[in-house]
Amino acid sequence: MRKKMNLSQREVADKLQIMGYDIDKNAIQRIESGQRFVTDIEVQALAAVFDVSIPELFKKDLEI
């Protein structure tokens, strides 16, 4: 979804930090690679950043 929106990992992290979440570029990288757990609050914030519903975040058939 991040790539589809032409956002860098840094840009996503910056948007989350503006919203008050302590997430950096490295955390975004670990989330994308499956090496970091994502809390329910972070899922909600990511949905807001990408302007999608929470179920949309979990779709596996996203076109990139």
PyMOL Python script that loads the backbone (N, CA, C, O; Angstrom):
from pymol import cmd

cmd.read_pdbstr("""\
ATOM      1  N   MET A   1       0.829  -1.182   0.000  1.00  0.00           N
ATOM      2  CA  MET A   1       0.000   0.000   0.000  1.00  0.00           C
ATOM      3  C   MET A   1       0.878   1.252   0.000  1.00  0.00           C
ATOM      4  O   MET A   1       0.575   2.231  -0.682  1.00  0.00           O
ATOM      5  N   ARG A   2       1.957   1.211   0.764  1.00  0.00           N
ATOM      6  CA  ARG A   2       2.880   2.347   0.821  1.00  0.00           C
ATOM      7  C   ARG A   2       3.448   2.626  -0.567  1.00  0.00           C
ATOM      8  O   ARG A   2       3.486   3.773  -1.014  1.00  0.00           O
ATOM      9  N   LYS A   3       3.885   1.576  -1.236  1.00  0.00           N
ATOM     10  CA  LYS A   3       4.466   1.739  -2.566  1.00  0.00           C
ATOM     11  C   LYS A   3       3.410   2.207  -3.569  1.00  0.00           C
ATOM     12  O   LYS A   3       3.693   3.028  -4.441  1.00  0.00           O
ATOM     13  N   LYS A   4       2.217   1.691  -3.440  1.00  0.00           N
ATOM     14  CA  LYS A   4       1.126   2.085  -4.336  1.00  0.00           C
ATOM     15  C   LYS A   4       0.856   3.589  -4.227  1.00  0.00           C
ATOM     16  O   LYS A   4       0.483   4.233  -5.208  1.00  0.00           O
ATOM     17  N   MET A   5       1.044   4.132  -3.043  1.00  0.00           N
ATOM     18  CA  MET A   5       0.813   5.553  -2.804  1.00  0.00           C
ATOM     19  C   MET A   5       2.084   6.384  -3.018  1.00  0.00           C
ATOM     20  O   MET A   5       2.090   7.590  -2.771  1.00  0.00           O
ATOM     21  N   ASN A   6       3.154   5.736  -3.475  1.00  0.00           N
ATOM     22  CA  ASN A   6       4.427   6.412  -3.723  1.00  0.00           C
ATOM     23  C   ASN A   6       4.963   7.126  -2.488  1.00  0.00           C
ATOM     24  O   ASN A   6       5.463   8.248  -2.573  1.00  0.00           O
ATOM     25  N   LEU A   7       4.852   6.462  -1.340  1.00  0.00           N
ATOM     26  CA  LEU A   7       5.387   7.001  -0.094  1.00  0.00           C
ATOM     27  C   LEU A   7       6.634   6.218   0.301  1.00  0.00           C
ATOM     28  O   LEU A   7       6.686   4.998   0.148  1.00  0.00           O
ATOM     29  N   SER A   8       7.619   6.917   0.800  1.00  0.00           N
ATOM     30  CA  SER A   8       8.803   6.237   1.318  1.00  0.00           C
ATOM     31  C   SER A   8       8.512   5.761   2.742  1.00  0.00           C
ATOM     32  O   SER A   8       7.553   6.203   3.375  1.00  0.00           O
ATOM     33  N   GLN A   9       9.344   4.869   3.223  1.00  0.00           N
ATOM     34  CA  GLN A   9       9.199   4.421   4.611  1.00  0.00           C
ATOM     35  C   GLN A   9       9.374   5.610   5.550  1.00  0.00           C
ATOM     36  O   GLN A   9       8.688   5.695   6.569  1.00  0.00           O
ATOM     37  N   ARG A  10      10.265   6.512   5.228  1.00  0.00           N
ATOM     38  CA  ARG A  10      10.484   7.720   6.036  1.00  0.00           C
ATOM     39  C   ARG A  10       9.224   8.576   6.071  1.00  0.00           C
ATOM     40  O   ARG A  10       8.859   9.092   7.128  1.00  0.00           O
ATOM     41  N   GLU A  11       8.557   8.734   4.934  1.00  0.00           N
ATOM     42  CA  GLU A  11       7.345   9.557   4.889  1.00  0.00           C
ATOM     43  C   GLU A  11       6.231   8.953   5.741  1.00  0.00           C
ATOM     44  O   GLU A  11       5.512   9.677   6.429  1.00  0.00           O
ATOM     45  N   VAL A  12       6.089   7.641   5.695  1.00  0.00           N
ATOM     46  CA  VAL A  12       5.077   6.982   6.522  1.00  0.00           C
ATOM     47  C   VAL A  12       5.413   7.187   7.993  1.00  0.00           C
ATOM     48  O   VAL A  12       4.540   7.519   8.795  1.00  0.00           O
ATOM     49  N   ALA A  13       6.682   6.989   8.347  1.00  0.00           N
ATOM     50  CA  ALA A  13       7.108   7.185   9.741  1.00  0.00           C
ATOM     51  C   ALA A  13       6.863   8.624  10.175  1.00  0.00           C
ATOM     52  O   ALA A  13       6.397   8.867  11.288  1.00  0.00           O
ATOM     53  N   ASP A  14       7.173   9.576   9.305  1.00  0.00           N
ATOM     54  CA  ASP A  14       6.958  10.992   9.637  1.00  0.00           C
ATOM     55  C   ASP A  14       5.483  11.286   9.898  1.00  0.00           C
ATOM     56  O   ASP A  14       5.143  11.998  10.843  1.00  0.00           O
ATOM     57  N   LYS A  15       4.612  10.737   9.058  1.00  0.00           N
ATOM     58  CA  LYS A  15       3.169  10.948   9.244  1.00  0.00           C
ATOM     59  C   LYS A  15       2.701  10.359  10.579  1.00  0.00           C
ATOM     60  O   LYS A  15       1.889  10.961  11.281  1.00  0.00           O
ATOM     61  N   LEU A  16       3.215   9.192  10.915  1.00  0.00           N
ATOM     62  CA  LEU A  16       2.850   8.568  12.191  1.00  0.00           C
ATOM     63  C   LEU A  16       3.393   9.368  13.368  1.00  0.00           C
ATOM     64  O   LEU A  16       2.721   9.498  14.391  1.00  0.00           O
ATOM     65  N   GLN A  17       4.596   9.901  13.233  1.00  0.00           N
ATOM     66  CA  GLN A  17       5.175  10.714  14.311  1.00  0.00           C
ATOM     67  C   GLN A  17       4.360  11.983  14.522  1.00  0.00           C
ATOM     68  O   GLN A  17       4.159  12.405  15.661  1.00  0.00           O
ATOM     69  N   ILE A  18       3.892  12.594  13.443  1.00  0.00           N
ATOM     70  CA  ILE A  18       3.046  13.787  13.561  1.00  0.00           C
ATOM     71  C   ILE A  18       1.763  13.460  14.318  1.00  0.00           C
ATOM     72  O   ILE A  18       1.221  14.296  15.040  1.00  0.00           O
ATOM     73  N   MET A  19       1.283  12.221  14.140  1.00  0.00           N
ATOM     74  CA  MET A  19       0.076  11.779  14.836  1.00  0.00           C
ATOM     75  C   MET A  19       0.358  11.385  16.288  1.00  0.00           C
ATOM     76  O   MET A  19      -0.567  11.070  17.037  1.00  0.00           O
ATOM     77  N   GLY A  20       1.639  11.402  16.687  1.00  0.00           N
ATOM     78  CA  GLY A  20       1.982  11.119  18.075  1.00  0.00           C
ATOM     79  C   GLY A  20       2.512   9.722  18.349  1.00  0.00           C
ATOM     80  O   GLY A  20       2.614   9.319  19.508  1.00  0.00           O
ATOM     81  N   TYR A  21       2.854   8.974  17.297  1.00  0.00           N
ATOM     82  CA  TYR A  21       3.363   7.614  17.478  1.00  0.00           C
ATOM     83  C   TYR A  21       4.881   7.604  17.353  1.00  0.00           C
ATOM     84  O   TYR A  21       5.441   8.261  16.476  1.00  0.00           O
ATOM     85  N   ASP A  22       5.536   6.868  18.220  1.00  0.00           N
ATOM     86  CA  ASP A  22       6.995   6.783  18.236  1.00  0.00           C
ATOM     87  C   ASP A  22       7.446   5.653  17.314  1.00  0.00           C
ATOM     88  O   ASP A  22       7.857   4.585  17.767  1.00  0.00           O
ATOM     89  N   ILE A  23       7.359   5.912  16.019  1.00  0.00           N
ATOM     90  CA  ILE A  23       7.724   4.919  15.006  1.00  0.00           C
ATOM     91  C   ILE A  23       8.674   5.590  14.023  1.00  0.00           C
ATOM     92  O   ILE A  23       8.379   6.661  13.491  1.00  0.00           O
ATOM     93  N   ASP A  24       9.813   4.952  13.788  1.00  0.00           N
ATOM     94  CA  ASP A  24      10.776   5.508  12.837  1.00  0.00           C
ATOM     95  C   ASP A  24      10.815   4.671  11.558  1.00  0.00           C
ATOM     96  O   ASP A  24      10.105   3.674  11.432  1.00  0.00           O
ATOM     97  N   LYS A  25      11.654   5.094  10.618  1.00  0.00           N
ATOM     98  CA  LYS A  25      11.776   4.403   9.335  1.00  0.00           C
ATOM     99  C   LYS A  25      12.151   2.941   9.524  1.00  0.00           C
ATOM    100  O   LYS A  25      11.641   2.073   8.816  1.00  0.00           O
ATOM    101  N   ASN A  26      13.035   2.665  10.469  1.00  0.00           N
ATOM    102  CA  ASN A  26      13.453   1.287  10.709  1.00  0.00           C
ATOM    103  C   ASN A  26      12.288   0.425  11.191  1.00  0.00           C
ATOM    104  O   ASN A  26      12.197  -0.752  10.840  1.00  0.00           O
ATOM    105  N   ALA A  27      11.403   1.004  11.987  1.00  0.00           N
ATOM    106  CA  ALA A  27      10.232   0.259  12.457  1.00  0.00           C
ATOM    107  C   ALA A  27       9.313  -0.075  11.283  1.00  0.00           C
ATOM    108  O   ALA A  27       8.764  -1.175  11.212  1.00  0.00           O
ATOM    109  N   ILE A  28       9.150   0.874  10.368  1.00  0.00           N
ATOM    110  CA  ILE A  28       8.325   0.619   9.177  1.00  0.00           C
ATOM    111  C   ILE A  28       8.941  -0.507   8.357  1.00  0.00           C
ATOM    112  O   ILE A  28       8.232  -1.387   7.868  1.00  0.00           O
ATOM    113  N   GLN A  29      10.253  -0.476   8.210  1.00  0.00           N
ATOM    114  CA  GLN A  29      10.951  -1.530   7.475  1.00  0.00           C
ATOM    115  C   GLN A  29      10.739  -2.897   8.125  1.00  0.00           C
ATOM    116  O   GLN A  29      10.503  -3.886   7.432  1.00  0.00           O
ATOM    117  N   ARG A  30      10.823  -2.951   9.454  1.00  0.00           N
ATOM    118  CA  ARG A  30      10.628  -4.217  10.167  1.00  0.00           C
ATOM    119  C   ARG A  30       9.179  -4.687  10.080  1.00  0.00           C
ATOM    120  O   ARG A  30       8.923  -5.888   9.986  1.00  0.00           O
ATOM    121  N   ILE A  31       8.230  -3.753  10.109  1.00  0.00           N
ATOM    122  CA  ILE A  31       6.820  -4.117   9.958  1.00  0.00           C
ATOM    123  C   ILE A  31       6.605  -4.752   8.589  1.00  0.00           C
ATOM    124  O   ILE A  31       5.970  -5.801   8.477  1.00  0.00           O
ATOM    125  N   GLU A  32       7.135  -4.115   7.551  1.00  0.00           N
ATOM    126  CA  GLU A  32       6.948  -4.623   6.191  1.00  0.00           C
ATOM    127  C   GLU A  32       7.591  -5.984   5.983  1.00  0.00           C
ATOM    128  O   GLU A  32       7.098  -6.788   5.191  1.00  0.00           O
ATOM    129  N   SER A  33       8.682  -6.251   6.681  1.00  0.00           N
ATOM    130  CA  SER A  33       9.368  -7.532   6.515  1.00  0.00           C
ATOM    131  C   SER A  33       8.842  -8.601   7.466  1.00  0.00           C
ATOM    132  O   SER A  33       9.295  -9.745   7.434  1.00  0.00           O
ATOM    133  N   GLY A  34       7.879  -8.225   8.317  1.00  0.00           N
ATOM    134  CA  GLY A  34       7.298  -9.178   9.248  1.00  0.00           C
ATOM    135  C   GLY A  34       8.137  -9.428  10.487  1.00  0.00           C
ATOM    136  O   GLY A  34       7.914 -10.406  11.200  1.00  0.00           O
ATOM    137  N   GLN A  35       9.094  -8.560  10.750  1.00  0.00           N
ATOM    138  CA  GLN A  35       9.980  -8.723  11.894  1.00  0.00           C
ATOM    139  C   GLN A  35       9.534  -7.934  13.121  1.00  0.00           C
ATOM    140  O   GLN A  35      10.166  -8.010  14.175  1.00  0.00           O
ATOM    141  N   ARG A  36       8.451  -7.179  12.985  1.00  0.00           N
ATOM    142  CA  ARG A  36       7.971  -6.363  14.103  1.00  0.00           C
ATOM    143  C   ARG A  36       6.470  -6.531  14.251  1.00  0.00           C
ATOM    144  O   ARG A  36       5.728  -6.503  13.269  1.00  0.00           O
ATOM    145  N   PHE A  37       6.038  -6.705  15.483  1.00  0.00           N
ATOM    146  CA  PHE A  37       4.623  -6.793  15.820  1.00  0.00           C
ATOM    147  C   PHE A  37       3.992  -5.407  15.673  1.00  0.00           C
ATOM    148  O   PHE A  37       4.620  -4.402  16.007  1.00  0.00           O
ATOM    149  N   VAL A  38       2.768  -5.350  15.181  1.00  0.00           N
ATOM    150  CA  VAL A  38       2.039  -4.091  15.043  1.00  0.00           C
ATOM    151  C   VAL A  38       0.884  -4.102  16.031  1.00  0.00           C
ATOM    152  O   VAL A  38       0.047  -5.004  15.999  1.00  0.00           O
ATOM    153  N   THR A  39       0.831  -3.111  16.902  1.00  0.00           N
ATOM    154  CA  THR A  39      -0.248  -3.055  17.895  1.00  0.00           C
ATOM    155  C   THR A  39      -1.558  -2.639  17.227  1.00  0.00           C
ATOM    156  O   THR A  39      -1.566  -2.129  16.107  1.00  0.00           O
ATOM    157  N   ASP A  40      -2.647  -2.865  17.927  1.00  0.00           N
ATOM    158  CA  ASP A  40      -3.951  -2.478  17.390  1.00  0.00           C
ATOM    159  C   ASP A  40      -4.038  -0.974  17.175  1.00  0.00           C
ATOM    160  O   ASP A  40      -4.656  -0.519  16.212  1.00  0.00           O
ATOM    161  N   ILE A  41      -3.431  -0.207  18.055  1.00  0.00           N
ATOM    162  CA  ILE A  41      -3.435   1.253  17.918  1.00  0.00           C
ATOM    163  C   ILE A  41      -2.643   1.667  16.676  1.00  0.00           C
ATOM    164  O   ILE A  41      -3.038   2.592  15.966  1.00  0.00           O
ATOM    165  N   GLU A  42      -1.529   0.984  16.418  1.00  0.00           N
ATOM    166  CA  GLU A  42      -0.728   1.289  15.231  1.00  0.00           C
ATOM    167  C   GLU A  42      -1.461   0.913  13.953  1.00  0.00           C
ATOM    168  O   GLU A  42      -1.335   1.603  12.942  1.00  0.00           O
ATOM    169  N   VAL A  43      -2.221  -0.167  13.986  1.00  0.00           N
ATOM    170  CA  VAL A  43      -3.028  -0.557  12.824  1.00  0.00           C
ATOM    171  C   VAL A  43      -4.023   0.550  12.507  1.00  0.00           C
ATOM    172  O   VAL A  43      -4.207   0.919  11.347  1.00  0.00           O
ATOM    173  N   GLN A  44      -4.653   1.068  13.530  1.00  0.00           N
ATOM    174  CA  GLN A  44      -5.613   2.154  13.353  1.00  0.00           C
ATOM    175  C   GLN A  44      -4.925   3.386  12.756  1.00  0.00           C
ATOM    176  O   GLN A  44      -5.476   4.039  11.870  1.00  0.00           O
ATOM    177  N   ALA A  45      -3.725   3.700  13.242  1.00  0.00           N
ATOM    178  CA  ALA A  45      -2.983   4.854  12.737  1.00  0.00           C
ATOM    179  C   ALA A  45      -2.554   4.633  11.284  1.00  0.00           C
ATOM    180  O   ALA A  45      -2.628   5.553  10.469  1.00  0.00           O
ATOM    181  N   LEU A  46      -2.114   3.435  10.964  1.00  0.00           N
ATOM    182  CA  LEU A  46      -1.714   3.144   9.584  1.00  0.00           C
ATOM    183  C   LEU A  46      -2.906   3.262   8.636  1.00  0.00           C
ATOM    184  O   LEU A  46      -2.767   3.765   7.521  1.00  0.00           O
ATOM    185  N   ALA A  47      -4.058   2.807   9.070  1.00  0.00           N
ATOM    186  CA  ALA A  47      -5.260   2.952   8.248  1.00  0.00           C
ATOM    187  C   ALA A  47      -5.547   4.428   7.990  1.00  0.00           C
ATOM    188  O   ALA A  47      -5.951   4.800   6.888  1.00  0.00           O
ATOM    189  N   ALA A  48      -5.343   5.261   8.993  1.00  0.00           N
ATOM    190  CA  ALA A  48      -5.558   6.697   8.833  1.00  0.00           C
ATOM    191  C   ALA A  48      -4.534   7.297   7.864  1.00  0.00           C
ATOM    192  O   ALA A  48      -4.888   8.111   7.011  1.00  0.00           O
ATOM    193  N   VAL A  49      -3.280   6.899   7.995  1.00  0.00           N
ATOM    194  CA  VAL A  49      -2.224   7.406   7.107  1.00  0.00           C
ATOM    195  C   VAL A  49      -2.542   7.063   5.657  1.00  0.00           C
ATOM    196  O   VAL A  49      -2.388   7.902   4.769  1.00  0.00           O
ATOM    197  N   PHE A  50      -2.984   5.833   5.418  1.00  0.00           N
ATOM    198  CA  PHE A  50      -3.268   5.397   4.055  1.00  0.00           C
ATOM    199  C   PHE A  50      -4.696   5.718   3.614  1.00  0.00           C
ATOM    200  O   PHE A  50      -5.072   5.451   2.473  1.00  0.00           O
ATOM    201  N   ASP A  51      -5.489   6.293   4.523  1.00  0.00           N
ATOM    202  CA  ASP A  51      -6.873   6.680   4.245  1.00  0.00           C
ATOM    203  C   ASP A  51      -7.694   5.496   3.730  1.00  0.00           C
ATOM    204  O   ASP A  51      -8.390   5.584   2.719  1.00  0.00           O
ATOM    205  N   VAL A  52      -7.584   4.385   4.468  1.00  0.00           N
ATOM    206  CA  VAL A  52      -8.343   3.174   4.145  1.00  0.00           C
ATOM    207  C   VAL A  52      -8.959   2.619   5.427  1.00  0.00           C
ATOM    208  O   VAL A  52      -8.614   3.045   6.530  1.00  0.00           O
ATOM    209  N   SER A  53      -9.861   1.678   5.270  1.00  0.00           N
ATOM    210  CA  SER A  53     -10.424   1.011   6.445  1.00  0.00           C
ATOM    211  C   SER A  53      -9.400  -0.003   6.962  1.00  0.00           C
ATOM    212  O   SER A  53      -8.481  -0.396   6.243  1.00  0.00           O
ATOM    213  N   ILE A  54      -9.571  -0.411   8.195  1.00  0.00           N
ATOM    214  CA  ILE A  54      -8.654  -1.401   8.771  1.00  0.00           C
ATOM    215  C   ILE A  54      -8.681  -2.712   7.972  1.00  0.00           C
ATOM    216  O   ILE A  54      -7.613  -3.264   7.708  1.00  0.00           O
ATOM    217  N   PRO A  55      -9.838  -3.233   7.578  1.00  0.00           N
ATOM    218  CA  PRO A  55      -9.818  -4.464   6.770  1.00  0.00           C
ATOM    219  C   PRO A  55      -9.021  -4.319   5.464  1.00  0.00           C
ATOM    220  O   PRO A  55      -8.420  -5.284   4.991  1.00  0.00           O
ATOM    221  N   GLU A  56      -9.019  -3.117   4.888  1.00  0.00           N
ATOM    222  CA  GLU A  56      -8.247  -2.886   3.654  1.00  0.00           C
ATOM    223  C   GLU A  56      -6.763  -3.143   3.872  1.00  0.00           C
ATOM    224  O   GLU A  56      -6.072  -3.599   2.961  1.00  0.00           O
ATOM    225  N   LEU A  57      -6.263  -2.853   5.076  1.00  0.00           N
ATOM    226  CA  LEU A  57      -4.843  -3.067   5.366  1.00  0.00           C
ATOM    227  C   LEU A  57      -4.447  -4.529   5.280  1.00  0.00           C
ATOM    228  O   LEU A  57      -3.287  -4.852   5.024  1.00  0.00           O
ATOM    229  N   PHE A  58      -5.401  -5.401   5.491  1.00  0.00           N
ATOM    230  CA  PHE A  58      -5.100  -6.830   5.552  1.00  0.00           C
ATOM    231  C   PHE A  58      -5.394  -7.570   4.258  1.00  0.00           C
ATOM    232  O   PHE A  58      -5.254  -8.792   4.206  1.00  0.00           O
ATOM    233  N   LYS A  59      -5.797  -6.859   3.214  1.00  0.00           N
ATOM    234  CA  LYS A  59      -6.029  -7.501   1.927  1.00  0.00           C
ATOM    235  C   LYS A  59      -4.700  -7.945   1.343  1.00  0.00           C
ATOM    236  O   LYS A  59      -3.728  -7.189   1.337  1.00  0.00           O
ATOM    237  N   LYS A  60      -4.667  -9.169   0.856  1.00  0.00           N
ATOM    238  CA  LYS A  60      -3.428  -9.709   0.297  1.00  0.00           C
ATOM    239  C   LYS A  60      -3.336  -9.481  -1.206  1.00  0.00           C
ATOM    240  O   LYS A  60      -2.260  -9.632  -1.784  1.00  0.00           O
ATOM    241  N   ASP A  61      -4.417  -9.130  -1.835  1.00  0.00           N
ATOM    242  CA  ASP A  61      -4.424  -9.017  -3.297  1.00  0.00           C
ATOM    243  C   ASP A  61      -4.324  -7.570  -3.776  1.00  0.00           C
ATOM    244  O   ASP A  61      -4.930  -7.211  -4.786  1.00  0.00           O
ATOM    245  N   LEU A  62      -3.573  -6.743  -3.069  1.00  0.00           N
ATOM    246  CA  LEU A  62      -3.404  -5.356  -3.481  1.00  0.00           C
ATOM    247  C   LEU A  62      -2.578  -5.302  -4.760  1.00  0.00           C
ATOM    248  O   LEU A  62      -1.574  -6.001  -4.900  1.00  0.00           O
ATOM    249  N   GLU A  63      -3.009  -4.479  -5.667  1.00  0.00           N
ATOM    250  CA  GLU A  63      -2.238  -4.278  -6.888  1.00  0.00           C
ATOM    251  C   GLU A  63      -1.183  -3.227  -6.629  1.00  0.00           C
ATOM    252  O   GLU A  63      -1.480  -2.150  -6.111  1.00  0.00           O
ATOM    253  N   ILE A  64       0.052  -3.540  -6.990  1.00  0.00           N
ATOM    254  CA  ILE A  64       1.160  -2.593  -6.756  1.00  0.00           C
ATOM    255  C   ILE A  64       1.587  -2.004  -8.079  1.00  0.00           C
ATOM    256  O   ILE A  64       2.503  -1.183  -8.123  1.00  0.00           O
TER     257      ILE A  64
END
""", "prot")
cmd.dss("prot")
cmd.show_as("cartoon", "prot")
cmd.util.cbc("prot")
cmd.orient("prot")
